[in-house]
Amino acid sequence: MPVEIRIFDPPEEQAPTFRSVGRCTAATELTLVERHWTPGYFTLTVPDQARHAPELVPGRLVLVDGAFWGIIDDLTLAHDSGGEMRTLRGRQLKGLTQDRITIPPGATAVTGAQGYDPVNGSTETCMKHYVSANLASPTLPARRLWGLEVAEDLGRGVAEDKYMSRHEILSDVLAALGEASGLGYDITPDLTRHTFRFDVVEGEDHTALQSDRTRVIFDLDRRTAQAQTYEEAGSDARNLFYTTLAGSEFADEALTVSYVRDGEEEPVGIRRRETHLSLSVDAPEPGSEYDELRRLALIQAEQYRTAQSFTCEILDGRYVYRRDYRVGDLVTCRNRGWGVETHPRLTEMQTVWSASGVRHTATFGAAPLSVFARLRREMRAR
């Protein structure tokens, strides 16, 4: 069945409307990846002679299957035995958060000293603060994403959260705050008002443990999944954290404390896996350094847990994606033969359209770190 791809020019100050420039239904290959905490991506291939295919160029927005919004970044033109083909690659629209770094909202120039931008409040308050300060209503007008509105703050996530940032990529800040609280986020266009809307995504509980909503259970026996992979990856896990308060003039004078996660005892012997963190604390009151350093260390410690993930190739029929469940929801994954039953969050959904039909592959929980993610984590810990 052909999938509809609608093509738009985004609104800008000089042309403040979403302008429809075409509709294409000739894609021969199409892959969408939606993620909860970080931006997903898409790739699509169409014959270059197809109707409106030439309108698919970098910088334009696409609405795929009436639900997935993306922005085109890359274009490849190729000529082979199948003729001239056009391949596009891009990001979920929430990937616009990858285009800004965090700078203090009072900064009026790119030169001179710039400190940290600290914020206190609920996780949602913290996330929306950084989006407002760096994308929706920044001090420097050139940094503004025209038409972006930040939805009302409902105080979701951790009630008393904190964060301090300096020159981090905005999407990385949102991921760090979201992963610690369960909140994702999205940016969606309003074609009627010609605006973009940023909001957090809380997710619903559809596990077998509740009865208020539809229970969504992915199980080979129930024929709701046709392939499953369960993985526990402990090679990057750590359980003892030597944490240094950054900012001392001399390294040997810096305050260093060791921590374990709440509820865990100090590991010993072969089970002890240490790492070092260097963390900046935002202008603590005298005597409060220990409390704030511990709080930040325990947040970082969550990134060093054993990664547990469940991947399912979904059998469509009993549950319909986006109707019965969405990215960010909690569901149940079960394989009685392995003795495994988990109630994880749907963190990624891959949808592939091809000549053989549509295939959904869902990832639940935290997948093992990639090489680049591992390096990025280590850089933040220094």
Salt bridges, closest charged atoms under 4 A:
GLU4 OE2 - ARG23 NE 2.60
ASP9 OD2 - ARG19 NH2 2.66
ASP9 OD1 - ARG60 NE 2.76
GLU34 OE2 - ARG322 NH2 2.89
ASP48 OD1 - ARG86 NE 2.59
GLU55 OE1 - ARG60 NH1 2.84
ASP73 OD2 - ARG91 NE 2.77
GLU84 OE2 - HIS79 ND1 3.67
ASP99 OD1 - ARG91 NH1 3.08
ASP117 OD2 - HIS129 NE2 3.00
GLU124 OE2 - LYS128 NZ 2.62
GLU124 OE1 - ARG156 NE 2.94
GLU149 OE2 - ARG193 NH2 2.94
ASP172 OD2 - ARG380 NH2 3.36
ASP199 OD1 - LYS128 NZ 2.84
ASP199 OD1 - ARG156 NH2 3.24
ASP199 OD2 - ARG197 NH1 3.50
GLU204 OE1 - HIS206 NE2 3.00
ASP219 OD2 - ARG334 NH1 3.87
ASP236 OD1 - ARG374 NE 2.86
ASP262 OD1 - ARG294 NH2 2.50
GLU264 OE2 - ARG261 NH1 3.53
GLU264 OE2 - ARG305 NH1 3.74
GLU266 OE2 - ARG272 NH1 2.80
GLU274 OE2 - ARG272 NE 2.70
GLU292 OE1 - LYS162 NZ 3.32
GLU292 OE2 - ARG295 NH2 3.09
GLU302 OE1 - ARG305 NE 2.74
ASP316 OD2 - HIS360 NE2 3.85
ASP324 OD2 - ARG323 NH2 2.81
ASP329 OD2 - HIS206 NE2 3.72
GLU341 OE1 - ARG334 NE 2.84
GLU341 OE2 - HIS343 NE2 3.53
GLU348 OE1 - ARG35 NE 2.83
GLU378 OE2 - ARG377 NH2 3.23
